[in-house]
């Protein structure tokens, strides 16, 4: 039975693309939280998240300078997370 309110049906590829974007955004948000709450930077979990988050942030780190380091991190890495959600959402729509 067709869905009455769906404008499109997501394919498996579209769901996978959206899931990858969500995963990238989650990595960025976890990195923001670890930095803002003062996590031990020698911890193995922190170094793994940092190794993933920094390349995923692309050109966003250093884009805005708010005057406080915690706000800089939240804004710049938060924009990177939003970027991944928007871009992969658009790509998923195109694929679907």
Number of C-alpha atoms within 10 A of each C-alpha: 3 6 8 6 6 8 7 9 11 14 13 12 12 20 17 14 21 22 16 16 23 19 15 22 24 16 21 28 19 15 26 22 15 17 18 14 10 9 13 12 12 8 9 10 13 16 14 11 15 20 12 14 23 17 9 18 21 11 12 18 18 11 12 12 13 12 8 8 12 15 15 18 22 19 20 22 28 19 18 24 24 17 18 22 21 15 14 21 20 15 14 21 17 9 14 14
